[in-house]
Amino acid sequence: MIGPQPDCILHCHDEYELVLHRHVDGKARINHANTSVNHNHMLLIGPGIAHSFDSYEQSEQSERHLFWFSHKWLNDMMYNCEEFRRLNSLLKRAGKCVHFSDSVADKVFDLVENSGNDTPLEQLATLIRVLSVITYDNESTTLLTHIECENENELGAARAKVERVCEYIAHHYQHPITLSDISKAMHCSESSIHRIFHTHFCESFSCYLRKYRLGVACEKLLTTHLSVAIIAETVGYNNLSNFNRQFKQYKGMSPREFRKHYQPKPVV
């Protein structure tokens, strides 16, 4: 948004919000904290944090740049791309609202300055570059001194449980796994495990397990010379036809077509 910016009343939402203000003089309220807003003021606000922005002085040069991204999208990206996992510590800090340095805010502005007419794919590429820049800001600080202890403990316990579930699947995906198996390993009810998948992954346990197995299969198709049948067996499929069918539903092509299309060509 370019030009005089409307005040933003106190509100909260389920997405992360990255907001950059330029050529603005005002204030922000972030939960129980108040802070001044001036040129190159950039914040990463975590889900559920109430916030508002009020401007004292603006001009035709005033700008507000906003990015919203969901917890599910970030989880999926971190699950599928190891490079995204560097974001994990930053996302945890976002629960206390991260304030970035002027130099990093300048870098972000350079990335987004002329992106208004970009295609959706180009905008996604810009967002990924922005996330990379803010991840490495060693001068960033947090605005909130604490999160309510009860909520922080609950969030920490939930994250730990999700990590344990993911570790269990990573170590046992080659074998038949049921909700009952995981619930016994986690010492909790099947309904609790069911809620974990729907709350944190927005999909069922069976869907998550299928994607995990097929993701490993993709890696093996591109990095080994194992036959499709052997790969299917090593990722937990006893029925080759079922593996081929699910792989095609997931990738839009058969395992052999996937290998032929994406496997790096040998250097002559």
Secondary structure, 3 states (H helix, E strand, C coil): CECCCCCEEEECCCCEEEEEEECCEEEEEECCEEEEECCCEEEEECCCCCEEEEEEECCCCCEEEEEEECHHHHHHHHHHCHHHHHHHHHHHHHHHCEECCHHHHHHHHHHHCCCCCCCHHHHHHHHHHHHHHHHCCCCCEECCCCCCHHHHHHHHHHHHHHHHHHHHHHHHCCCCCCHHHHHHHHCCCHHHHHHHHHHHHCCCHHHHHHHHHHHHHHHHHHHCCCCHHHHHHHCCCCCHHHHHHHHHHHHCCCHHHHHHHHCCCCCC
